[in-house]
Amino acid sequence: MRWIVNASPVILLAKIGQADLLLRIPSETIIPRSVFEEVCSAGGADPGHQWITSLPEGIVRDDKAIPSEIASWDLGKGETAVIAWAVDAGQSEVVIDDLAGRRCAEVMRMPVTGSLGVLLIAKKKHLIQAAAPFIRDLRDAGAHLSDSLVRSALQLVGE
């Protein structure tokens, strides 16, 4: 499984010390250059900046040409780059939290997950013992997750 990752999952998961899940779960992780630049704009003290600038070579890749059907969605630069990469690479899952970006990916029939989904997958793969504390941390870090979504998510992983 290949993940094409957007900025918000990097930023949020880095804030809670779990950004390495973005490398540990999929067989390949790709971060488009636009996403790298967006995360780096936060400055050197930001956990997302520190994590993304320490990545091994080959994970951050140049942006792909933007197909017109993606450009018409008028998404952010990072979301657009992630979806364009997934279109070009094929057989990829996009890791994106932005609702408009998720909708675009779904319309284009791409598998989609987000920061919350990464934690749930990590729990199912026994990479973390419990999802609930990290989900609480995600919310504290700025993730907008409704109580009903959190309840459903925790139920999926038996918590």
C-alpha positions in Angstrom: 0.0 0.0 0.0 1.3 3.5 -1.0 0.2 6.6 0.9 0.4 10.1 -0.5 0.3 12.3 2.5 -1.0 15.9 3.0 0.2 18.5 5.4 -2.4 18.3 8.2 -1.8 14.6 9.0 2.0 15.4 9.2 1.4 18.4 11.4 -1.2 16.8 13.7 0.5 13.5 14.1 3.9 15.2 14.7 2.3 17.3 17.5 1.3 14.1 19.3 4.6 12.3 18.6 3.1 9.8 16.1 4.2 11.0 12.7 6.4 8.0 12.2 3.1 6.0 11.7 3.0 7.6 8.3 6.2 5.6 7.5 5.5 2.5 9.5 2.1 1.5 8.1 2.3 1.8 4.3 4.9 0.0 2.2 5.7 3.4 0.6 5.1 7.0 1.7 5.2 9.9 -0.7 5.0 13.6 0.4 4.7 16.0 -2.5 7.0 19.0 -2.5 4.1 21.4 -2.0 3.2 19.6 1.2 6.8 19.7 2.4 6.9 23.4 1.8 3.6 24.0 3.7 4.8 22.0 6.7 8.1 23.8 6.7 6.5 27.2 6.7 5.6 26.7 10.4 9.3 27.2 11.3 12.0 25.1 12.8 10.6 24.7 16.3 7.4 23.1 15.0 7.2 19.3 15.5 5.9 18.8 11.9 8.8 20.8 10.5 11.3 18.9 12.6 9.9 15.5 11.5 9.5 16.3 7.8 13.0 17.8 7.4 14.5 14.7 9.0 13.0 12.2 6.5 15.2 9.9 4.4 15.8 10.8 0.8 13.1 9.7 -1.7 10.0 10.4 0.4 9.6 14.0 -0.5 9.0 14.1 -4.3 8.4 16.9 -6.8 4.8 17.8 -7.6 3.1 16.2 -10.6 1.3 18.1 -13.3 -2.2 19.0 -12.1 -5.0 17.4 -14.2 -7.8 19.9 -15.1 -10.4 17.8 -13.2 -8.4 18.4 -10.0 -7.7 22.0 -10.7 -11.4 22.7 -11.1 -11.9 21.8 -7.4 -9.9 24.9 -6.3 -8.3 23.1 -3.4 -5.2 24.2 -1.5 -1.8 23.6 -3.1 -1.0 20.7 -0.9 -4.3 18.9 -1.3 -4.1 19.4 -5.1 -0.5 18.0 -5.2 -1.5 15.0 -3.1 -4.5 14.1 -5.4 -2.5 14.8 -8.5 0.3 12.4 -7.3 -2.3 9.7 -6.5 -3.8 10.1 -10.0 -0.4 9.8 -11.6 0.9 6.9 -9.4 -2.3 4.9 -9.3 -3.1 2.3 -6.6 -2.5 4.8 -3.9 -4.4 6.0 -0.8 -4.5 9.6 0.0 -3.9 10.7 3.6 -5.8 14.0 3.9 -7.9 15.6 6.6 -9.3 18.6 4.6 -13.0 17.9 3.8 -13.0 19.4 0.3 -9.8 17.4 -0.5 -11.4 14.2 0.8 -14.5 14.8 -1.3 -12.4 15.4 -4.4 -10.4 12.2 -3.8 -13.6 10.2 -3.2 -15.2 11.5 -6.4 -12.1 10.4 -8.2 -12.6 7.0 -6.6 -9.4 7.1 -4.5 -9.1 5.4 -1.1 -8.9 8.1 1.6 -7.9 8.1 5.2 -6.9 10.9 7.6 -5.1 11.5 10.9 -7.8 9.6 12.8 -7.7 6.7 10.3 -4.0 6.5 10.7 -4.4 6.0 14.5 -7.1 3.4 14.0 -5.0 1.4 11.5 -2.0 1.6 13.9 -4.2 0.2 16.7 -5.4 -2.7 14.5 -1.8 -3.4 13.5 -0.7 -3.3 17.2 1.6 -0.4 16.6 -0.1 1.5 19.4 -1.7 -0.1 22.5 -4.7 2.2 22.6 -6.2 4.7 20.2 -8.2 6.8 22.7 -5.3 8.7 24.3 -3.9 9.6 20.9 -7.3 10.7 19.7 -7.7 12.9 22.7 -4.2 14.3 21.9 -5.3 14.9 18.3 -8.2 16.9 19.4 -6.0 18.9 21.8 -3.6 19.5 18.8 -6.5 21.1 16.8 -8.2 18.2 14.9 -11.9 18.8 14.5 -13.4 15.5 15.5 -17.0 15.3 16.6 -17.9 13.2 19.7 -20.0 10.9 17.6 -17.1 10.3 15.1 -14.8 9.6 18.0 -17.2 7.2 19.6 -17.7 5.3 16.3 -13.9 5.2 15.7 -13.2 3.8 19.1 -15.9 1.2 18.7 -14.3 0.1 15.4 -11.1 -0.8 17.3 -12.8 -2.2 20.4 -12.3 0.7 22.8 
